[in-house]
Amino acid sequence: MKKFIRELHSDLEVVYVGQMCLTWEFLHWQYVKALSLWDSDPHGIRHYNEVAGEFQQFQVLLQRFIEDEPFQGPRVQHYSNSRCAFRNLLQVPVIREDRFKDKCKARKKKHTEENFVTSDMLVEIVGESIRIFWQFVEADKDCNIETKRTPELHDPEDLQLLIEIRKILQKKERKLKDIVRGERCILKKFQQCPEDDSNEVLFYFAQLDMKLASRVINMSKITRDQLMWCHNKLDNISITDRKICIEPSYLLFPC
């Protein structure tokens, strides 16, 4: 019975970690898409009220999860229960322009131009979604780079790869800390200027990638494909002369 419970927890953990990694990949992609739409529509001709509402719902579900967590069980169990109650938890909306029918409804409701969500406002909304997702990841204690668990490897020969990934994580974390003094200023910078593709924003994104890689290697069981996902994710982050570069690639987590 104990073995069955351990296996069940391991399976649920893979689902949870995989969903969290997928959410970040898609959220990052939608942020880049929002920036592109803003660049192509500087006068705010197109409107995004419908998807803006969906992103706000995405934020509300994450905030509710974070607020309830101190009164719930372990993170994986809390996620499983919450996902049963709220199917859209961690589901990132797809950015799309309002349909003609939606625009007509808005006009009937006597919306002024100030009530329409334009591309620049959409960038801010997606940026806020990333900030709240950061809080969600940060609240998971197993996303801590300093946490070192001994997972069950599907192949004992993968131990060397796990050790190498941990060394890379620690090295890149030290380099990031050398660039900025603290994370709070980064969070504030991103919240105020989410469109700024500066070192500050890249620091934020690199931290998310590294925390998710940390969460993967802290799972109770890890496959070689999952270890390689972490390795490739970290390889996409380069820090040279105090400048951060993240290769624009989207890696799907192997469940």
TORTI-672840 format. One record per residue (C-alpha): x, y negated, z negated. Coordinates in steps of 0.1 Angstrom, whole numbers, padded with zeros to 4 digits, always signed. Each point is the difference from the previous one (the first is absolute). Layout:
N
XYZ...
This chain:
255
+0000+0000+0000+0028-0024-0009+0017+0008+0034-0033-0008+0018-0003-0033-0018+0036-0010+0008-0006+0009+0037-0032-0020+0001+0017-0030-0016+0029+0003+0025-0024+0001+0029-0019-0031-0013+0032-0018-0005+0011+0005+0036-0034-0013+0012+0003-0031-0023+0036-0008+0010-0007+0007+0036-0030-0024+0000+0020-0027-0018+0028+0002+0025-0024+0000+0029-0018-0030-0015+0032-0020-0001+0010+0010+0036-0034-0011+0013-0002-0031-0022+0034-0011+0012-0010+0006+0036-0032-0021-0004+0020-0028-0016+0022-0001+0031-0031+0001+0022-0015-0029-0019+0032-0021+0005-0001+0008+0037-0037-0011+0003+0008-0032-0018+0029-0007+0023-0022+0006+0031-0030-0021-0014+0015-0030-0018-0033-0020+0004-0021+0026-0018-0024+0007+0028-0005+0036-0010-0018+0010-0032+0005+0029-0024-0028-0003-0026-0010+0037+0001+0035+0015-0005+0009-0027-0025-0029+0013-0022+0013+0035+0004+0035-0010-0012-0016-0017-0030-0018+0032-0008+0034+0018+0003+0014-0024-0025-0029+0004-0024+0003+0038-0001+0038-0002-0007-0005-0026-0027-0028+0021-0016+0023+0031+0001+0029-0019-0017-0023-0015-0027-0016+0034-0008+0033+0019-0001+0009-0006-0037-0033+0017-0009+0004+0029+0024+0021+0031+0002+0033+0005+0019+0003-0019+0033-0006+0029+0024-0031+0011-0020-0013-0036-0001+0005-0003+0038-0018+0032+0007-0030-0010-0022-0001-0035+0015+0003+0012+0036-0031+0022-0006-0019-0031-0012+0014-0025+0025+0008+0016+0034+0016-0032+0013+0026-0001-0027+0034-0006+0017-0017-0001+0034+0015-0029+0019-0025-0018+0023+0007-0003+0038+0005-0036+0011-0025-0010+0027-0016-0031+0012-0037-0006-0010-0024+0013+0025-0023-0023+0019-0029+0012-0021+0019-0008-0032+0007-0035+0013-0037-0006+0007-0009+0011-0035+0025-0024-0014-0015-0029+0019-0035+0009-0011+0013-0002-0036+0011-0035+0008+0037+0007-0005+0022-0030+0006+0035+0003+0016+0014+0000-0035-0018+0033-0008+0014+0019+0029+0031+0021-0007+0027-0009+0026+0032+0018+0007+0021-0021-0024-0025+0008-0028+0001+0036+0010+0038+0001-0005-0005-0014-0036-0027+0026-0007+0022+0029+0012+0029-0014-0019-0020-0001-0032-0010+0036+0007+0037+0009+0001+0006-0018-0032-0027+0019-0018+0012+0033+0015+0034-0009-0014-0016-0002-0035-0016+0034+0007+0033+0016+0008+0018-0018-0028-0025+0014-0025+0010+0036+0009+0027+0008-0024+0013+0027+0023+0009-0026+0026+0028-0012-0022+0034+0004+0016+0016+0007-0034-0023+0030-0006+0018+0032+0007-0020+0032+0000+0011+0034+0011-0025+0011+0026-0006+0035+0013+0016+0001+0034-0014+0023+0027+0036+0008+0010+0028-0001-0026+0024-0012+0027-0019-0033+0000+0014-0010-0033+0030-0017+0016-0024-0021+0022-0020-0010-0031+0032-0011-0018+0010-0020+0031-0033-0017+0002+0002-0010-0036+0034-0015+0005-0012-0020+0030-0029-0013-0020+0022-0012-0028+0024-0016+0024-0026-0019+0019-0018-0010-0033+0033-0015-0013+0005-0020+0033-0036-0013-0002+0006-0012-0036+0031-0018+0012-0020-0020+0025-0027-0013-0024-0001-0005-0037-0035+0014-0007-0031+0014+0017-0024-0026-0014+0013-0028+0023-0003+0024+0029-0037+0008-0008-0007-0037-0003+0018-0008+0033-0019+0027+0018-0033-0012-0014+0006-0036+0010+0016+0006+0034-0011+0035+0012+0008-0010+0036+0036-0007-0007+0022+0028+0014+0028-0010-0023+0024+0020-0022-0025-0005-0029-0028+0018+0019+0023+0027+0013+0012+0005-0036-0037+0006-0010-0005+0025+0029+0033+0018-0007-0009+0004-0037-0033+0016+0010+0017+0024+0023+0025+0009-0027-0026+0005-0027-0020+0023+0022+0031+0020+0008+0006+0002-0037-0035+0013-0006+0005+0027+0026+0032+0014-0016-0018-0001-0034-0027+0024+0012-0002+0034-0018+0007+0017+0034+0018-0013+0030+0006+0015+0035+0029-0007+0023-0022-0020+0024-0011-0023-0029+0037-0005-0010+0008-0009+0036-0028-0025+0000+0016-0017-0030+0034+0001+0016-0013-0015+0033-0020-0026-0019+0031-0012-0019+0021+0001+0032-0024-0026+0015+0011-0024-0028+0034-0017+0005+0015-0027-0022+0030-0018+0015+0015-0033-0012-0030-0006-0023-0023+0004+0029-0028+0026+0001-0011+0017+0032-0028+0026+0003-0003+0019+0032-0036-0002+0013-0009+0036+0000-0031+0017-0015+0007+0034-0016-0030+0022-0008+0005+0019-0033+0002+0038+0006-0025+0017-0023
